[in-house]
Amino acid sequence: MSPTSAHLPFETLNGALKAAGEATRLRILALLAEAELTVSDLTAILRQSQPRISRHLRLLAAAGLVDRFREGSWAFFRLGERGGAAALARELVSRLDPADATLARDRERLVAVRTQRNAAAQAYFGRHAAHWDRIRKLHVADHAVEEAISGALAGAPMRTLLDLGTGTGRMLELFGPQIERGLGLDLSLDMLAVARARLDRAGLRHCSVRQGDIYDLALPPDSFDAVVIHQVLHFLDDGARAIQQATRVLRPAGRLLVVDFAPHDLEFLRDEHAHRRLGFAPETVTQWMRGAGLEVLSQESLAPEPASEGKIAVSLWLGRDSRIAMAAPAATREVA
């Protein structure tokens, strides 16, 4: 076993082994290592009653083997991420034979659940595609913005990433291959469904999304190496407060990247699409970052290509936590 799971208090280890030592619960752990799932998902896959699945999940959660996240009237479950019991759960799953007939059948049914989930997400996306396409044409091309985003965060190692207002989950998809753990938060359940389907298609099992309030992050301090706020501030009443919350969860020397519109005069975006702010002057977000205690490393603006339909420039601000990062042995560092 890994050093993080080798030594546990007797009661913790005993409780975790009791919780995992039942056929259905072990199957649940194997499934949650593949994807975030609801009680309904697990009921469909395991062909057992909802009360029975709920009981199994309660036992696993109480033992610290799985985590539970509420999204509206739904609750999503995933393999535990923090603590010795969570490390034990991952160790147990890693020891399972992937060719086992029972587990193979469960994975086949998981594919069907994911396919259904993806279809629902794509239906929502299709209903709103015209709106998103119209907005996209107004500003700098996405590929140019994403190239600048990648360049801004390329200067330092990044194990963990938080994407606030994750929307379609594109930022997690962009950085997924480079990180060990990614988390996206959004208030919209519909957008979370789109993002979850995108991550499923990309095979990014180490990235997840959940419902969360950008003004009140239910996350511990010093959790992430980098936080991205991409095209979100213009929807908010209090951008400074959002930046303060993002700063709170940065690790020492962690970086915050804000990407949003430069000032523009397209009033219809406020009237028709709920934009609270028509872009931001460079000094506005710079002052918010400094007010949150960040060192501002860079600010740049990307102008639309002359031949395009674009009318709005896109700006990027990169800030860094001013505390000095203390190196820790890799074996004892936890991923947020």
C-alpha positions in Angstrom: 0.0 0.0 0.0 1.0 3.6 -0.5 2.4 5.5 2.5 -0.7 7.6 2.7 -2.9 4.5 3.4 -0.4 2.3 5.3 -1.1 3.6 8.8 -4.6 4.2 10.1 -6.1 4.2 13.5 -7.6 0.9 14.4 -11.2 2.1 14.5 -10.8 3.9 11.1 -9.3 0.9 9.4 -11.8 -1.5 11.0 -14.8 0.6 9.9 -13.5 1.1 6.4 -12.9 -2.6 5.9 -16.3 -3.5 7.3 -17.9 -1.0 4.9 -16.0 -2.2 1.9 -16.2 -5.9 2.8 -19.6 -6.6 1.1 -20.1 -7.5 -2.5 -22.4 -4.7 -3.6 -20.4 -2.1 -1.7 -17.2 -3.2 -3.4 -18.9 -3.0 -6.8 -20.0 0.5 -5.9 -16.5 1.5 -5.1 -15.3 0.2 -8.4 -18.0 2.1 -10.3 -17.3 5.4 -8.4 -13.7 5.1 -9.4 -14.9 5.4 -12.9 -17.4 8.2 -12.6 -19.5 10.4 -10.3 -22.9 8.7 -10.0 -26.3 9.2 -8.4 -28.4 6.7 -6.5 -30.6 6.4 -9.6 -27.5 5.7 -11.7 -26.3 3.0 -9.3 -29.8 1.5 -9.1 -29.9 1.1 -12.9 -26.4 -0.4 -13.1 -26.6 -2.8 -10.1 -30.3 -3.7 -10.6 -31.1 -3.3 -6.9 -33.7 -1.2 -5.1 -33.1 2.5 -4.3 -33.4 2.1 -0.5 -30.8 -0.7 -0.6 -28.4 1.3 -2.7 -28.9 4.4 -0.4 -28.1 2.3 2.6 -24.9 1.0 1.0 -23.9 4.5 0.2 -24.6 5.8 3.7 -22.3 3.1 5.1 -19.5 3.9 2.6 -19.8 7.6 3.2 -19.8 7.2 7.0 -16.6 5.2 6.7 -14.9 7.9 4.6 -14.7 5.8 1.5 -16.9 7.9 -0.7 -17.8 11.6 -0.9 -21.3 13.0 -1.4 -22.2 16.2 -3.1 -25.7 17.8 -3.3 -26.9 19.3 -6.6 -30.4 20.6 -6.3 -32.7 17.6 -5.5 -29.9 15.2 -6.6 -26.9 13.9 -4.8 -23.7 12.7 -6.6 -21.2 10.3 -5.1 -17.6 9.7 -6.0 -14.7 7.8 -4.5 -13.3 9.6 -1.5 -10.5 12.2 -2.1 -9.1 13.0 1.4 -7.9 11.1 4.3 -6.6 7.6 5.0 -9.9 5.8 4.4 -10.2 7.5 0.9 -6.7 6.3 0.1 -7.6 2.8 1.2 -10.6 2.9 -1.1 -8.5 3.7 -4.1 -6.0 1.0 -3.1 -8.7 -1.6 -2.8 -10.1 -0.7 -6.2 -6.7 -0.8 -7.8 -6.4 -4.4 -6.6 -9.5 -5.5 -8.4 -9.2 -7.6 -11.6 -10.7 -5.4 -14.4 -11.5 -8.6 -16.4 -13.7 -9.9 -13.6 -17.1 -10.8 -15.2 -19.2 -9.0 -12.6 -17.2 -5.8 -12.9 -17.2 -6.0 -16.7 -21.0 -6.2 -16.7 -21.2 -3.3 -14.3 -19.0 -1.2 -16.6 -21.2 -2.1 -19.6 -24.2 -0.8 -17.8 -22.2 2.3 -16.7 -21.6 3.0 -20.4 -25.4 2.9 -21.0 -26.0 5.4 -18.1 -23.3 7.7 -19.5 -24.8 7.5 -22.9 -28.2 8.6 -21.6 -26.6 11.4 -19.5 -24.7 12.6 -22.6 -27.8 12.6 -24.7 -29.6 14.8 -22.1 -26.7 17.2 -22.0 -26.4 17.5 -25.7 -30.2 18.2 -26.0 -29.7 21.1 -23.6 -26.6 22.3 -25.5 -28.5 22.1 -28.8 -31.3 24.3 -27.4 -28.8 27.0 -26.5 -26.2 26.6 -29.2 -27.4 29.5 -31.3 -27.2 31.8 -28.3 -23.6 30.7 -27.5 -22.6 30.9 -31.1 -23.8 34.5 -31.4 -21.9 35.6 -28.3 -18.8 33.7 -29.5 -18.7 35.6 -32.8 -18.6 38.9 -30.9 -15.2 38.4 -29.3 -11.7 37.1 -30.0 -11.7 33.6 -31.4 -11.7 30.8 -28.8 -8.5 29.2 -30.0 -6.6 32.5 -29.6 -8.0 33.0 -26.1 -7.2 29.4 -25.1 -3.7 29.7 -26.4 -3.2 32.8 -24.2 -4.7 31.0 -21.2 -2.4 28.0 -21.7 0.6 30.3 -22.0 -0.3 32.3 -18.9 -0.4 29.2 -16.7 2.6 27.5 -18.3 5.2 29.1 -16.1 4.9 26.9 -13.0 3.9 23.3 -12.1 0.2 22.8 -11.5 -1.1 19.6 -9.8 -4.6 20.8 -8.9 -6.9 23.2 -10.7 -10.2 24.8 -9.7 -12.5 26.3 -12.4 -15.0 28.7 -11.0 -18.2 29.1 -13.1 -17.1 26.1 -15.1 -19.9 26.2 -17.6 -19.3 23.6 -20.3 -16.2 22.3 -18.5 -13.9 23.4 -21.3 -11.1 24.7 -19.0 -11.0 21.3 -17.2 -10.8 19.6 -20.6 -8.1 22.0 -21.7 -5.8 21.4 -18.7 -7.0 17.9 -17.8 -4.0 16.1 -19.4 -1.6 18.3 -17.4 -3.0 18.0 -13.8 -3.6 15.4 -11.2 -6.9 16.7 -10.0 -9.4 19.2 -11.4 -12.7 20.6 -9.9 -15.3 22.8 -11.6 -18.0 24.6 -9.8 -21.2 26.1 -11.2 -24.6 27.1 -9.9 -26.5 25.8 -13.0 -27.5 22.2 -12.9 -28.0 22.2 -16.7 -24.5 23.4 -17.3 -23.1 20.9 -14.8 -24.7 18.2 -16.9 -23.1 19.5 -20.0 -19.7 19.7 -18.3 -20.0 16.2 -16.8 -20.8 14.8 -20.2 -17.8 16.6 -21.7 -15.4 15.2 -19.1 -16.9 11.7 -19.6 -16.2 11.9 -23.4 -12.7 13.1 -22.7 -12.0 10.3 -20.3 -10.9 12.7 -17.6 -11.8 10.7 -14.5 -9.5 12.8 -12.3 -11.7 15.9 -13.1 -15.1 16.5 -11.6 -17.8 19.1 -11.3 -20.3 20.0 -8.7 -22.7 22.7 -7.7 -21.2 25.6 -5.8 -21.5 29.3 -5.1 -18.6 31.5 -6.3 -19.3 33.9 -3.4 -19.2 31.1 -0.7 -16.8 28.3 -1.7 -17.3 25.3 0.5 -13.6 24.4 0.1 -10.7 24.5 2.6 -8.0 27.1 2.4 -4.8 26.2 0.5 -6.5 23.7 -1.7 -5.4 24.5 -5.3 -2.3 25.3 -7.2 -4.3 27.3 -9.7 -7.8 28.8 -10.0 -9.4 30.0 -13.2 -12.3 32.4 -13.5 -13.1 32.3 -17.2 -15.9 34.6 -18.6 -17.7 34.7 -15.3 -17.1 38.1 -13.7 -19.3 40.0 -16.1 -22.3 38.1 -14.8 -21.6 39.1 -11.2 -22.6 42.0 -8.9 -19.5 41.7 -6.8 -16.4 40.6 -8.8 -14.0 41.7 -6.0 -15.7 39.3 -3.6 -15.4 36.4 -6.1 -11.7 37.1 -6.4 -11.3 37.1 -2.6 -12.9 33.7 -2.4 -10.7 32.4 -5.1 -7.6 33.7 -3.4 -8.6 32.0 -0.1 -8.4 28.5 -1.6 -5.0 29.1 -3.4 -2.0 27.3 -2.0 1.2 29.4 -1.2 2.5 30.7 -4.6 -0.7 29.5 -6.2 -2.0 31.4 -9.2 -5.3 33.0 -10.1 -6.2 33.6 -13.8 -9.1 35.8 -14.6 -10.3 36.0 -18.3 -13.1 38.3 -19.3 -14.2 41.0 -21.7 -12.5 44.3 -22.1 -14.8 47.3 -21.9 -17.4 47.5 -24.7 -20.7 49.2 -25.5 -22.9 46.2 -26.6 -25.9 47.0 -24.3 -28.0 44.2 -25.7 -25.8 41.7 -23.8 -27.0 43.4 -20.6 -30.6 43.5 -21.6 -30.9 40.1 -23.3 -28.2 37.9 -21.7 -27.9 39.0 -18.1 -24.5 40.6 -18.4 -24.1 42.8 -15.3 -20.9 44.4 -16.5 -19.9 45.5 -20.0 -16.3 44.4 -19.6 -13.6 45.5 -17.3 -10.8 48.1 -17.5 -7.3 46.6 -16.8 -7.0 48.5 -13.6 -10.3 47.3 -12.2 -9.4 43.6 -11.9 -5.8 44.5 -11.1 -7.0 46.4 -8.0 -9.4 43.6 -7.0 -6.5 41.1 -7.1 -4.2 43.4 -5.1 -7.0 44.0 -2.6 -7.2 40.3 -2.1 -3.5 40.1 -1.4 -2.3 38.8 -4.7 0.8 39.9 -6.6 -0.3 40.8 -10.2 2.1 39.1 -12.5 0.6 40.1 -15.9 -2.3 41.7 -17.7 -2.9 41.5 -21.4 -5.7 42.2 -23.9 -6.4 40.3 -27.1 -8.0 42.3 -29.9 -10.4 40.6 -32.4 -8.9 39.9 -35.8 -9.6 42.8 -38.2 -11.4 40.5 -40.7 -13.6 38.9 -38.1 -17.1 39.8 -36.9 -15.7 40.3 -33.4 -16.2 43.6 -31.6 -15.0 42.8 -28.1 -11.4 42.4 -26.9 -10.7 39.7 -24.2 -8.4 40.5 -21.3 -6.4 38.2 -19.0 -5.1 38.9 -15.5 -2.7 36.6 -13.7 -2.1 36.9 -10.0 0.0 34.9 -7.6 -0.3 34.2 -3.9 2.5 36.0 -2.2 3.3 33.3 0.4 6.3 31.2 -0.3 5.5 27.6 -1.2 7.2 25.1 1.1 8.2 21.9 -0.6 6.7 18.8 1.0 7.6 15.1 0.4 5.5 13.8 -2.5 4.3 10.8 -0.5 2.7 13.0 2.2 1.1 15.7 0.1 -2.7 15.4 -0.5 -4.5 16.4 -3.7 -7.4 18.8 -3.1 
